[in-house]
Each structure stands twice: as structure tokens, then as C-alpha cells.
Amino acid sequence: MKNLDYNYLCAIIGNLAGIPVRTYKNDKQVFYHSLVSLPKDPITPYLSDILSITYHVGYFITPYFNYYGIVNCPPYKLVIGPSRQGTMNDQDIKELAFKCDVPSDEVNEFAAGMKSIVAMPLDSILQILCTMNYVMNDEKLSLEKIKIYDAEQQKLKEIIESDRANQNFNSDIAIIQSAQAVHNTITLEQMLVNIVRKGDTAALREWIANAPAVRAGILATEQMRQLKNTFIVTTTLISRAAIRGGMDVEDALTLSDAYIQKCELLNNVGQIANLQYHMVLDYTERVEKLRLGKSPSKLVIEISNYVQHHLSEPVDIEALANAMFLSRTRLSVKFKEETGMTLTDFVLKEKTDEAKRLLRYTDKTLTAISAYLGFSSQSHFSRAFRKYADCSPLEYRKKYNS
């Protein structure tokens, strides 16, 4: 369509969906429309990945489980997003603001804007993309053309239904089982679930290094679908184990949805295997951070969850005590008795661990990291970091970035 007004199309879609939309020409942004006020565009950290998508219709899921959709019609690209299934939590919004270099005095405005963006299922975003693609490329696409697994699931359904119609489904299963021997997954599942529930990363790495071959059940007739279905089952088991280990239910289930969505985008055996290992390790590490001591009480786990959700705020033991419905004195005494450390030490240690990650994997300045983690000044941040890391922030960054 030679005379198509892409900016007009963006504005109409943005108004209807309540989600930011952008126009790019030769990978340079030429138009942006959003009904909500955002001091910085949240697409910034992921722009290169999104623009590298070359399909007519594609989508990208961020580590915060937001998704962006793109429609390509060279030299133009229209990008819609972010949206997500549910509301983004405060801690994740603050971390995203940090990655987008949002000034500290504009973080609240950024957070309010992110929460005002319409939450929408991924399938709804894909329907919007199909509509945009039809207008831009005169091409009719449906969800099964975009979401790889739909076509494969339909093929699997047809095979199973055909087998049942011929009354040989059960006999075929018996033949398959006799050829593969008895499943050995139950014991292995129980062992892995127990490791995740305890947050024992050392045991997990040892188990992975010596893991036996797994003879899983037949979950699909095609190898790639078998791998993906196995991934889904494993993710479901691991997320529930993490919940039993103390992980916040919403955090665990949201993470599960995101990993499954990421898996569905892959078409490489090695990538799926690597993602599965990363998924299990991620859950185990998250549980490990919540469980202080061998048998932490429900109170200690709740405190750990609270701190993980408030890392970017100043240390406020009074607010923490109020959230636990205990007096500050009573809370501090109980925590010290069970963990052997003070609440202030625990919070600052967790902030230091987060600072290590930021120093190692981002190029953010010490001033920016200090402000993001809620320290009153950079000097305060440096003193706390040295106390819990035995080196200065600059020394730590130099050690891992050399």
C-alpha cells in the first residue's frame, strides 16, 4: 500500500489498545504515540533485539515478562508494547526504570505510567499484529501462523484422535512402553523437586553434573513438540516446588508463564536444553535467597520475600515490622534468634548482592546504582558494599570486567 500513513495507523492502534506504539523507518524512530505519560520509553533496553526480528509479524518477551509486537513492511517497522498478562510489581518497575536511565525524580511518574498501560493477553496482542500486518502487507495471518506450537498441537490431536477411532491407542502405548522400558522419571522428579524446594544450588549443580539419562513418557509424536511439552511439565513441577519452598505464589507462577512462552519461541534442541537448565537454576537460586538457615520459619521466609520486593527502597525496619504485623523490637529479636543476624545486616547484605549483579552485568555508574538501591549517598553505598563484599564497588567491577 503505497500511500499508507503509518503514523496515523500507529495512533489509531495506540488509542484502541491503550498501549504505546512506534513507527521506525530504516530502524530510526520517526513516530511515537502513547496515551500514558512515560519519561523514558521502556523499550530502550530491548530495542536492538526487537528491531532484529525480520518476520512480517513477530514478538519479543522481556525478562520482566512484558511483551512487544512488531510488524515489518520494509523500510517501515511498527512496534507495539509493552503489555503483559497482569500488573508489573513495584520492584520490577523500579529496576526497569533504572535500566532505562530514568532520573530518580521521575521514577514515580514512570511507575504510574507503566501501571496505566492496559494489561492484555499475548493472544490479543497477536490479533492486533495480524490486523496491522493485513493493512501493511496485504497478508492474512492467523495465530496458528505466528505461534509455532498451535500447528504442531493440532497435528498431535489429529494423530491421537485417529488412533482412538481405530481402537488401537492403548495397544500402541503398550508397544512404545515396552520398547523404551519402564519410566524412570518419578524418582528423579522427586529428587529435583526436593532440591528446588530447599533452594540447594550446590546440590543442584552436583546433580546436573551426574544426572542419569531420563526416560520420560511420550508427550508428543514429534521431537520438538516432545521437548517443549517436557519443558512445560518440568516448569510446572519446579514452580510448585519453589512455592512450597517459600517463593511468592504470584512471582513463581508469573515466572513459569514467562519461561514457557520463551520456550515456545525456540526451535533448537540445544537452546531448549539450556533454557531448561537455566529455569531450574533460577528457581533454586530464588528460593535459596529466601531460606535463611536449614529450617527457616514462615516469618523468616515472609521477611525475605518482603526484602526482595523492596530492594530499591531505603532500609526501613519500621515498615517491614508493620508488614509483618509485629512490633519493630519483637520482629528484630525473633529474626536475630533464628538467623543469627540483624535485620539491618540482612537488608544491606541483600542490597550488596544486588549491587554485585548490577556492577558485573551493567555499565551503570556508582551514583545510579546507589540511588536505585535506596542509599542516602554514594559514600554510604560504598561503605556498606565494602563491609559486606570485602572490597569497594570499583574494585569489584574491575575484577569481573577485566
C-alpha positions as CSV (number, residue, x, y, z in Angstrom):
1,M,0.0,0.0,0.0
2,K,2.0,2.9,-1.4
3,N,0.2,5.7,0.3
4,L,-0.3,4.2,3.7
5,D,0.0,6.7,6.6
6,Y,2.0,4.6,9.2
7,N,1.9,7.3,11.8
8,Y,-1.9,7.5,11.6
9,L,-2.1,3.7,11.8
10,C,0.1,3.8,14.9
11,A,-2.1,6.5,16.6
12,I,-5.3,4.6,15.9
13,I,-3.9,1.3,17.2
14,G,-2.5,3.0,20.3
15,N,-5.8,4.7,21.1
16,L,-7.7,1.5,20.7
17,A,-5.3,-0.7,22.7
18,G,-4.1,1.7,25.3
19,I,-0.5,0.6,24.6
20,P,2.4,2.6,23.3
21,V,3.1,2.3,19.5
22,R,6.1,3.4,17.5
23,T,7.0,3.8,13.8
24,Y,10.5,3.1,12.6
25,K,11.9,3.8,9.1
26,N,15.2,2.1,8.3
27,D,15.5,1.3,12.1
28,K,15.2,5.0,13.0
29,Q,12.2,6.0,15.1
30,V,10.0,8.6,13.3
31,F,6.9,8.5,15.4
32,Y,5.7,7.6,18.9
33,H,2.2,7.6,20.4
34,S,1.2,6.7,23.9
35,L,-1.9,7.5,26.0
36,V,0.2,7.3,29.2
37,S,3.0,9.5,30.3
38,L,6.4,7.8,30.4
39,P,9.5,10.0,30.9
40,K,11.6,7.3,29.1
41,D,10.4,4.6,26.6
42,P,10.6,1.2,28.4
43,I,11.6,-0.4,25.1
44,T,15.1,1.1,25.3
45,P,17.0,-1.9,26.8
46,Y,15.5,-4.3,24.2
47,L,15.2,-2.1,21.1
48,S,18.0,-3.8,19.2
49,D,16.6,-7.3,19.8
50,I,13.1,-6.2,18.8
51,L,14.3,-4.5,15.6
52,S,16.3,-7.5,14.6
53,I,13.1,-9.6,14.1
54,T,12.7,-9.9,10.4
55,Y,9.4,-11.8,10.1
56,H,6.3,-9.9,8.9
57,V,4.9,-10.4,12.4
58,G,6.9,-11.2,15.5
59,Y,7.0,-10.7,19.2
60,F,9.6,-10.4,22.0
61,I,9.3,-11.2,25.7
62,T,11.5,-9.3,28.1
63,P,13.0,-10.6,31.4
64,Y,10.2,-8.8,33.2
65,F,7.6,-10.7,31.2
66,N,6.4,-7.7,29.2
67,Y,5.9,-8.4,25.5
68,Y,6.3,-6.3,22.4
69,G,4.9,-7.0,19.0
70,I,6.4,-5.9,15.7
71,V,5.1,-5.7,12.1
72,N,7.7,-5.4,9.3
73,C,7.0,-3.7,6.0
74,P,10.4,-2.6,4.7
75,P,11.6,0.1,5.2
76,Y,9.0,0.5,7.9
77,K,8.5,-1.3,11.2
78,L,5.6,-0.7,13.7
79,V,6.2,-1.8,17.3
80,I,3.5,-2.1,19.9
81,G,4.2,-2.6,23.6
82,P,4.9,-3.2,26.4
83,S,1.9,-5.1,27.6
84,R,1.6,-8.2,29.8
85,Q,-0.9,-10.6,31.3
86,G,-1.0,-8.9,34.7
87,T,0.3,-5.9,36.6
88,M,4.0,-5.4,36.9
89,N,5.2,-5.3,40.5
90,D,6.9,-2.2,42.0
91,Q,10.4,-3.7,42.4
92,D,10.5,-4.8,38.7
93,I,9.2,-1.4,37.6
94,K,12.0,0.3,39.5
95,E,14.6,-2.0,38.1
96,L,13.3,-1.3,34.6
97,A,13.4,2.4,35.2
98,F,17.0,2.0,36.3
99,K,17.9,0.2,33.1
100,C,16.2,2.9,31.1
101,D,18.2,5.7,32.9
102,V,15.0,7.3,34.3
103,P,16.1,10.2,36.6
104,S,15.3,9.5,40.2
105,D,12.8,12.4,40.4
106,E,10.8,10.9,37.6
107,V,10.7,7.2,38.7
108,N,7.3,7.7,40.3
109,E,5.9,9.1,37.1
110,F,7.4,6.2,35.2
111,A,5.9,3.7,37.6
112,A,2.5,5.3,37.3
113,G,2.7,5.2,33.5
114,M,3.7,1.6,33.4
115,K,0.8,0.6,35.7
116,S,-1.6,2.6,33.5
117,I,-0.7,0.6,30.3
118,V,-3.5,-1.8,29.5
119,A,-2.7,-5.4,30.6
120,M,-3.6,-7.7,27.7
121,P,-3.1,-11.4,27.0
122,L,-0.4,-12.2,24.4
123,D,-3.0,-13.7,22.0
124,S,-4.8,-10.3,22.0
125,I,-1.5,-8.6,21.0
126,L,-1.0,-11.1,18.3
127,Q,-4.5,-10.4,16.9
128,I,-3.7,-6.7,16.8
129,L,-0.5,-7.5,14.9
130,C,-2.4,-9.7,12.4
131,T,-4.7,-6.7,11.7
132,M,-1.8,-4.3,11.3
133,N,0.0,-6.8,9.0
134,Y,-3.1,-7.1,6.8
135,V,-3.2,-3.3,6.4
136,M,0.6,-3.0,5.8
137,N,1.4,-6.1,3.8
138,D,-1.9,-7.2,2.4
139,E,-1.3,-10.6,4.0
140,K,-3.8,-12.6,6.1
141,L,-2.3,-14.3,9.0
142,S,-3.9,-16.1,11.9
143,L,-2.5,-17.1,15.3
144,E,-1.5,-20.6,14.2
145,K,0.8,-19.0,11.6
146,I,2.5,-17.0,14.3
147,K,2.6,-19.3,17.3
148,I,4.6,-22.3,16.2
149,Y,3.1,-24.7,18.7
150,D,-0.5,-24.4,17.6
151,A,0.0,-26.2,14.3
152,E,2.0,-28.9,16.0
153,Q,-0.6,-29.4,18.7
154,Q,-3.3,-29.7,16.0
155,K,-1.2,-32.4,14.3
156,L,-0.8,-34.3,17.5
157,K,-4.5,-34.1,18.2
158,E,-5.3,-35.5,14.8
159,I,-3.0,-38.4,15.3
160,I,-4.4,-39.3,18.7
161,E,-8.0,-39.0,17.6
162,S,-7.2,-41.1,14.6
163,D,-5.7,-43.8,16.8
164,R,-8.7,-43.8,19.2
165,A,-11.1,-44.1,16.2
166,N,-9.2,-47.2,15.2
167,Q,-9.3,-48.6,18.8
168,N,-5.6,-49.2,18.8
169,F,-4.5,-46.3,21.0
170,N,-3.9,-48.4,24.1
171,S,-2.1,-51.1,22.3
172,D,0.2,-48.6,20.6
173,I,1.1,-47.1,24.0
174,A,1.9,-50.6,25.3
175,I,4.3,-51.2,22.4
176,I,6.0,-47.8,23.0
177,Q,6.5,-48.5,26.7
178,S,7.9,-52.0,26.1
179,A,10.4,-50.6,23.6
180,Q,11.5,-47.8,26.0
181,A,11.4,-49.8,29.3
182,V,9.8,-48.5,32.5
183,H,9.8,-44.8,33.0
184,N,12.4,-43.7,35.5
185,T,11.2,-40.1,36.0
186,I,9.3,-40.4,39.3
187,T,12.4,-40.8,41.5
188,L,14.3,-38.2,39.5
189,E,11.4,-35.8,39.7
190,Q,11.1,-36.2,43.5
191,M,14.9,-35.6,43.9
192,L,14.9,-32.5,41.7
193,V,11.7,-31.1,43.3
194,N,13.3,-31.6,46.8
195,I,16.4,-29.7,45.7
196,V,14.4,-26.8,44.4
197,R,12.1,-26.7,47.5
198,K,15.2,-26.4,49.7
199,G,16.9,-23.9,47.5
200,D,20.0,-26.0,47.4
201,T,22.0,-24.7,44.4
202,A,25.1,-26.7,45.3
203,A,23.2,-30.0,45.3
204,L,21.5,-29.0,42.0
205,R,24.9,-28.4,40.3
206,E,26.2,-31.7,41.6
207,W,23.0,-33.5,40.4
208,I,23.3,-31.9,37.0
209,A,26.9,-33.0,36.6
210,N,26.0,-36.6,37.3
211,A,22.4,-36.7,36.2
212,P,21.3,-40.1,34.7
213,A,19.6,-40.5,31.4
214,V,15.8,-39.7,31.7
215,R,13.3,-42.0,30.0
216,A,10.3,-39.7,30.0
217,G,6.9,-40.6,28.8
218,I,5.7,-39.9,25.3
219,L,4.1,-36.4,25.3
220,A,4.1,-35.8,21.6
221,T,4.7,-37.6,18.3
222,E,7.3,-35.0,17.0
223,Q,10.6,-34.5,18.7
224,M,10.5,-30.7,19.0
225,R,7.0,-30.9,20.5
226,Q,8.1,-33.6,22.8
227,L,10.9,-31.4,24.1
228,K,8.6,-28.4,24.6
229,N,5.9,-30.4,26.3
230,T,8.6,-31.9,28.6
231,F,9.8,-28.4,29.4
232,I,6.2,-27.3,30.3
233,V,5.8,-30.2,32.6
234,T,9.1,-29.6,34.2
235,T,8.5,-25.9,34.7
236,T,5.1,-26.7,36.3
237,L,6.7,-29.1,38.8
238,I,9.6,-26.8,39.6
239,S,7.4,-23.7,40.1
240,R,5.2,-25.6,42.6
241,A,8.3,-26.8,44.4
242,A,9.5,-23.2,44.6
243,I,6.2,-22.2,46.1
244,R,6.5,-24.9,48.7
245,G,10.0,-23.6,49.4
246,G,8.6,-20.2,50.2
247,M,8.6,-18.3,46.9
248,D,5.7,-15.9,46.5
249,V,2.9,-17.6,44.6
250,E,2.4,-14.8,42.1
251,D,6.2,-14.5,41.4
252,A,6.5,-18.2,40.9
253,L,3.5,-18.5,38.5
254,T,4.4,-15.4,36.5
255,L,8.0,-16.7,36.1
256,S,6.6,-20.1,35.0
257,D,4.4,-18.4,32.3
258,A,7.3,-16.4,31.0
259,Y,9.6,-19.4,30.7
260,I,7.0,-21.4,28.9
261,Q,6.4,-18.6,26.5
262,K,10.1,-18.3,25.9
263,C,10.4,-22.0,25.2
264,E,7.7,-21.8,22.6
265,L,9.8,-19.3,20.6
266,L,12.7,-21.7,20.3
267,N,13.3,-24.3,17.6
268,N,16.7,-25.6,18.6
269,V,17.3,-28.6,20.8
270,G,20.3,-27.1,22.5
271,Q,18.6,-23.8,23.2
272,I,15.7,-25.6,24.9
273,A,18.0,-27.7,27.0
274,N,20.0,-24.7,28.1
275,L,16.8,-22.8,28.9
276,Q,15.5,-25.7,31.0
277,Y,18.7,-25.8,33.0
278,H,18.6,-22.0,33.5
279,M,15.0,-22.2,34.5
280,V,15.6,-24.8,37.2
281,L,18.7,-23.0,38.5
282,D,16.8,-19.7,38.5
283,Y,14.0,-21.1,40.7
284,T,16.5,-22.8,43.0
285,E,18.6,-19.6,43.5
286,R,15.5,-17.5,44.2
287,V,14.4,-20.0,46.8
288,E,17.9,-20.1,48.3
289,K,17.8,-16.3,48.8
290,L,14.6,-16.7,50.8
291,R,15.6,-19.5,53.1
292,L,17.9,-18.5,55.8
293,G,19.2,-21.5,57.7
294,K,18.3,-25.2,57.3
295,S,14.7,-24.9,58.5
296,P,13.5,-21.3,58.3
297,S,10.2,-20.3,59.8
298,K,7.3,-18.9,57.9
299,L,8.1,-15.5,59.4
300,V,11.7,-15.5,58.1
301,I,10.6,-16.6,54.6
302,E,8.0,-13.8,54.6
303,I,10.6,-11.3,55.6
304,S,12.9,-12.5,52.8
305,N,10.1,-12.1,50.2
306,Y,9.4,-8.6,51.5
307,V,13.0,-7.5,51.2
308,Q,13.3,-8.9,47.7
309,H,10.3,-6.9,46.7
310,H,11.7,-3.7,48.3
311,L,15.4,-3.7,47.3
312,S,15.2,-0.3,45.7
313,E,13.8,1.4,48.8
314,P,15.8,2.8,51.8
315,V,16.2,0.4,54.7
316,D,13.0,0.9,56.8
317,I,12.7,-1.7,59.6
318,E,9.6,0.0,60.9
319,A,7.8,-0.5,57.6
320,L,9.0,-4.1,57.5
321,A,7.7,-4.7,61.0
322,N,4.3,-3.2,60.1
323,A,4.1,-5.5,57.1
324,M,4.7,-8.5,59.3
325,F,2.1,-7.2,61.9
326,L,4.7,-7.2,64.7
327,S,6.5,-4.5,66.7
328,R,9.9,-3.5,65.5
329,T,11.5,-4.8,68.7
330,R,9.7,-8.1,68.6
331,L,10.5,-8.7,64.9
332,S,14.2,-7.8,65.3
333,V,14.5,-10.2,68.3
334,K,12.8,-13.1,66.5
335,F,14.8,-12.6,63.3
336,K,18.1,-12.4,65.2
337,E,17.3,-15.5,67.3
338,E,16.6,-17.6,64.2
339,T,19.2,-16.3,61.7
340,G,22.0,-15.0,63.8
341,M,22.0,-11.6,62.0
342,T,20.2,-8.3,62.5
343,L,17.5,-7.2,60.1
344,T,19.6,-4.2,59.0
345,D,22.6,-6.5,58.3
346,F,20.3,-8.8,56.2
347,V,18.8,-6.0,54.2
348,L,22.1,-4.4,53.5
349,K,23.6,-7.8,52.5
350,E,20.8,-8.4,50.0
351,K,21.3,-4.9,48.6
352,T,25.0,-5.6,48.3
353,D,24.3,-8.9,46.4
354,E,22.0,-6.9,44.0
355,A,24.7,-4.3,43.6
356,K,27.2,-7.0,42.7
357,R,24.9,-8.1,39.9
358,L,24.5,-4.6,38.6
359,L,28.2,-3.9,38.8
360,R,29.0,-7.0,36.9
361,Y,26.4,-7.1,34.2
362,T,25.6,-3.4,33.5
363,D,27.6,-0.3,32.9
364,K,25.6,1.9,35.3
365,T,27.5,4.4,37.3
366,L,28.0,4.0,41.1
367,T,25.8,7.1,41.6
368,A,23.0,5.5,39.6
369,I,23.3,2.1,41.4
370,S,23.5,3.8,44.8
371,A,20.3,5.8,44.1
372,Y,18.5,2.8,42.6
373,L,19.2,0.7,45.8
374,G,17.9,3.4,48.1
375,F,21.1,4.6,49.7
376,S,21.2,8.1,51.0
377,S,24.5,8.8,49.2
378,Q,27.2,7.2,47.1
379,S,29.6,7.2,50.1
380,H,27.0,5.4,52.2
381,F,26.6,2.8,49.4
382,S,30.4,2.3,49.1
383,R,30.8,1.8,52.9
384,A,28.0,-0.7,53.0
385,F,29.4,-2.5,50.0
386,R,32.9,-2.8,51.4
387,K,31.5,-4.1,54.7
388,Y,29.6,-7.0,53.0
389,A,31.8,-7.6,49.9
390,D,35.3,-7.0,51.4
391,C,36.1,-4.7,48.6
392,S,35.0,-1.4,47.1
393,P,32.4,-1.3,44.3
394,L,35.0,-0.2,41.8
395,E,37.4,-3.0,42.8
396,Y,34.5,-5.5,42.4
397,R,33.6,-4.2,38.9
398,K,37.3,-4.2,37.8
399,K,37.7,-7.7,39.0
400,Y,34.8,-9.1,36.9
401,N,35.1,-6.8,33.9
402,S,38.8,-7.1,33.3
